[in-house]
Amino acid sequence: MNRIKFIDRMAQGRVSRRDMIRGATAFGVGMIMLPRLSAAADELTILEWAGYDAADYYKPYTAKHPTAPSFSIFSGEEEALQKVRGGFAADLMHPCNYSVGRFVEAKLVKPIDTAKLSNWKDVFPALQTADGVLKDGAVIMAPADWGNSSIVYRTDLVDDDFKKNESWGIFFDEKYSGKVSMLDNEVVVPISALMDGMKADEAFLVSGDKLAALKGRIETLVKTSRFLWTDPTSMIQSMASGEIVAAYSWNDAPKNLAAQGIPVAYAKPKEGYFTWYCGMTILNSGKGDDAAAHDFVDAWLSPETGKFLIEGSGYGHANMKSFAAADPAAIKAMGITDPAEHMASAILFPTIPSDILSAQIKLWEELKALKQ
C-alpha cells in the first residue's frame, strides 16, 4: 500500500488545496516592533502525499510558527527515498509502517523525542509500539493515520457474480479489460501472488523463481488496467464518470464517491484486503529547526488534525481523542475505531527486506512499461 500512503492520496478530490500561511511582522502598541522568529530557522521542508499539504492537517503548527512548511509531493515512498538520497534536503517524511525501514537503512532518520510531543500520551497504545514505529527502542515514526487498501467498485456497473464473490481477480479478468485501474506500485506483486494461491506471509516475500513465475499474471493486470493511477483525483473522477468500474483504492475514494451520490462499494476480497498505518518521521537531511520539526509531528498527532482526517477522508487517526472530537456520523460511516482490532481483521502490510523489495520494484518497473 500504498498505504499514500498514500497517498493519496487522500484530500485530493475532497478538499481544495489551502493557500500556505505566510508569516507577517507584528507591531505592538506605540509602534514597538515585536521580535520575529527567523524564517530560516523555522521553515521546514516536508515530503508528503498529495493532499496532505492542506493547512487543516497542521493548524497547531502554524499557530506557533510564522512560516508554513514547504511541501514536496510524492506518489510513493520509494520515489521519496530516492529523492532524498539524491540530495534533496527534507526535514520530515510521511512514510508507512512497511516503508520506514528503508529510510532507516539509508541512515536518513533521526529518533523522535516523544517528551517533546504533547499528544503522544493520547496515541493508541497499540500504535506506540507497533512494527515500524520503534527501532532499537527509539521512536522513528510517530503513527498518525491508518486505514485500508482494497477495491472500490461501481455497484451499478459490475456484474452480480463479482458482487457476490468480491475478489482481486477483477484486475485479471478479460471481461473487465479497459474498465479497471490499478495503483502504479509494486503492491501488484503480493496481489498477484495471492491470486496464485499463496498465503499472505509468503505473498509479500516472494522472490527468485517464484517472483519470475508471476510475470505473466502481472502482465495481464497491466493490460487490463485502463491506466495505472498515481493521482487519486484522476482515479476518482474516472470512477464517477463510469470510465472505469473498479480500482485499487484507499478509504477516501468510496467516501468521496458516495458523497457525490455515485453507487459504490468498498470490497472485502475473498483473498483478503490490506491495512496499514503511516506517520511522521524526522529526517537528518533537512536544514530546519529540530524543535519546529517536533512541533509539526505534534500537530499531526493533535485531536484537531484527527477530526479533520476522520471527517474528510474516512481514515482512522492515531490520537484516541480524535474519535471523541469527530462527527459521530463520520465515525459510524468509517466503521473502524480501534487500530488493534482493525489490523487483526485484515492483512497488515509488512516490512519487506530490501533485497526482496528491490527485486519486486525492478520487475514492476519493467512490466508497467507495457503501458507506455
N, C-alpha and C positions, 0 to 999 in steps of 0.2 A: 503496500500500500504503500499509497501512497498513496498509511495513510497515506500533502498535500497535499501532512500531509497532505493537499495536500492540497494541494494543495491547495488547489484548492484555493486556490482551491475553493474557498467557502463563501466569502461575502460577495464575490462577483455574481451578478445576476440577482442579488438580493438587496444589497445596499450599494449606493453610489460611493465612489471614492471621495473621501473627505479631503478638503484642502489642508495641507500641512500647516500646523500652527507655527507662526513665526513670533519670535520674541521682540519686545519693544522696550525702550528705555522708559523707566517710570520716574516721575517727578513728584516730590513731596510738597508740603505747604511752604510757601516762601521761596519756591523755585530751587529747593535744595535737591540736588541730584542724588538719588539712591544708588548704591553700588550695584552694578550689573554683573551677573556671572559671566565668565568668559565663554563664548560660544565654542571656542576651540577645545576647551576642557570638557564642556558639557555634551557637545554634539556627538551622537552615536551613529554608526553605520550598521544597518541590520540586514541580513539575508533572510528573506521572508517569502512565504507562499502568497500567491495572488489573492488580494482581498484583505489579507491580514494587516495591510498597511493602513487600513481605515482608522481614523483617530479614536473611534469608540473603543478600540481594543487596548488603549494605553492612556486613558484620560488621567489616572492618578499620576502618571509620569509627567505629563505636560502641566499639571497643576503645580509641580515642584520645579520644573526646568523651563527656562525661557525659549529654548530652541527644540523643536521637534526632531526626531531622528530622521536620517536619510535612509531610504529603503532600496534594496536591490532585489528584484523579484526573480524567483527561480521556479522551475516546473518539477524539479526532483532533487533529492538530496545529493545524488552523485554529481549533478551539474554544479551545485553549490560547493561541494568539496573541491572539485577541480578548479573552480574559480579562485578559491582561497589559496590552494596550492600554487596557482599561477601568479600569486602576488596581490590579490585583492584584499584590501585592509578592512575586514569586517570585525565589529565588536561583539555581535551576537548572531546566533543562528537558531532557526526553529526546526530542529530535526525530530524524528520519531524514534521510538524505542528500538526499532530494528536497525537504525542507521547511525545512531550517535557513536557507536563503537568505531566506525570508520574515521570519524574526526579525532577520536582518542588515539587510535593507532597512528594517525598522521601527526600526533603531538601538537594539536591545534587548540586543545581545550584547557580552560582554567577551572579549577574547582569553584563551586558556588558556596559562599559563606551564608548558610541559612540563618545565622544570627542577625544578618542584615535584612532579612525578609520578614516584614511584619505579618504577612499572610501565611507563612509556612506552617504555622501551628494548626491551620484550618484545612490543610490539604488532606485528602483521604489517606489514612494510614497505609492502605494497600498500595497506593501510588508512591508514597515516600520511599518505599524500599523495593519498588518493582524493578524488574530486569531492565537495564538501560539507564536507570536513574542513578545508581551507585556504581562506583569503580574504586576498588580498594578502600572502601569505607567513606569515600568522598562523594558528594553530590555533584554530578557532572551535567545533569539535565533536570531542570525544575519542571515536573509534569504540569501541563496546562489544559490541553484539550484531548478528548478521547471519543472514539466513535467506530463506525463500521465501514467496510468496503464490501459492496455486493453489486447486485444488478437492479437498476431502475428500469421499469418497462411500462409501456402503454397497455393498459388492460383492454382497451378497445381495438388494439391493432395486432396483438399476438393471439395465437390460437388457444383453444381451451386445453389442449394437451400440455402446453407449456405452463399454463396457469395451475394445472393440477400437479405437474411434476417440474417445479422450478429447478433449473439446472444451468451450470456454466456451459453446458452443451449447446446453448443457443448461439454461442460465438463460433461454433464449429459446424453448424447446421446450414447446408447449402440453401435450404428453404428461406433462410433469413440473410442470404448473401446481399451485401449492399444496404442492409437495413439495421445493422448493429454498429456500435463503436466501442473499441477497447481503448483503455488508457495507454499512452505511449510510455511503457515502463516494463522492466523485466519481471514484474509480477505475473506476466504471461507464462513464465516457466512453472511456478507451482500450480497455477490453474490448469495448465496442460498436463502436468504430472498427476493431478487429482483425477482428471478425465481419463488418464491412462491406468487408473486403478490404484495408484499409490496412496498410502496413508499420509496425513498432513505432515508429520515429522520428517518423513522421507522426501516428500514433495519439495520442501524448501531447500533441502540439502542435496538435491540431485546433481550429479556431476559425471564427468568422464563419458563412458559409453552410454550410460542411461540418459545423460543430457543430450548427447548426439542423437539418440533414438527419438527424442521429442521434436526434432527439427521439422518433420513433415506435418505434425499436428500444429505446431506454431505457425508454419507457413499457411495452413488453412485458415487459422484465426486472422492472420494479416489480410488475406484475400477477401474474407467475408466482411471485414470491417469497412464501412464506407469511408471512414477516416480514423486515424489514431489521435485521440484528443490529448492536448496538453493544457488547454484553457477550458475550465468547466463552463464558462459562459456560452461558448460555441456549442458545446455538447447539449446543454440545457435548451438552448434555442432550437437546435435540431430536433430534440425530443418534442418540444412544444409544437413545432410545425408539422411533425409527422414524417420528417425526412428519415429519421431513424426510429425504431420501435423499442430498442433496448440498448443499454450502455452500462459499462462498469461505472460505478459512482460511489460517492461518499454520501453521508446523511443529508447534506444540504440540497442535493438535486431533487429527490422526491418531495421534500418540504417546499422548495421553490415552485415546482411544477404544480403541486396540489393547490398552492395558494393562487395560482393562475386559473384554477378550475380545470386543469388537464387531468384526465383519468389515468393515474399511475399507481403502481405498487412497488414496494421495495422487497426484493426476493430474499428468501432463506433457502439457497440452493441445497439440494439433497446431498451434494458433496461437501457442504459446509460453507459458511460465509466467514469473512475475516474481520478482525478487530485490531485496534491499535491505540496507542496514546502517544502524544507528542508534547514538546515543551521547549523551554528556552535554555540554550547553552551559551556560556560566555567563552568567546574565543580569545586567543592570545595574539591574534594578528592585527587587532584594531588599534586605534590611536585615541579612543575616547576614554573618559574618566571611569575608573573602576566603580566608584560609588554610584555614578549615573547608570552604569550597566546593571548593578544590583537593583536600583530603583525601577528600571524598566522591567526586569524579571518580576519584581514585586507587583508592579502594575498589572502584569498579565495574570497574576495569581489572585487578584482582587475580586471580591464578590460583584463589583460593578461590571468588570470585564466578563465574568462568568454569566451574569444576567443577559448581557448583550449577546454573548455567544449562544446560549441556550435558546433564547427567543428568536435570534436571527438566522441560526443555521441548523438547529436540531442536534447539535453535538453536546456531549457531556463536558463538564468543567471540573478541574481538579479541586476547587475550593468547595467544601461541603455547604458553606453559607450561600453559595450561588443558587442552590436549589430552593432555599427559603426566600430569596430575593426575586427569583424569576416568576413569570406568569404561570400559575398552576395549569392553565390550558396548554401552554407550550411544553411543560414537563410531561403532561399526560400524553400529548401527541408524540413526544420523543420516545416515551416508553422505557427509558433507562434512567436509573437514579443512583446506582451503585456500581462503580467500576469493577470491583472484585467479582460481583455476581455476573456482570456483563461479560467480562473476559472469560469466565468459566463456561459460558454457553456458546462460545464461538472459537474460531481458530486464531490465536494470537500470532501476529507477525513476529517471528523470532529474529535474533541476531544471527546473521549468516557469516561464516568465516570468509575473510576477504578473498582468498584464492578461489573459493567456490562462487562467490558473488561476482567476481571479475569475469569468470568464465561464462556465467549466465548473462551478464551485461553484454559481453562480446558477441554471444550468439544472437541476442535480441537486436543489437545494432546491425548485424549482418542481415537478419531476416526482415526487419522493418524497412530496409532499403527497397524491398519489393514494391512498396507503396510509392516510391519516388519515380 
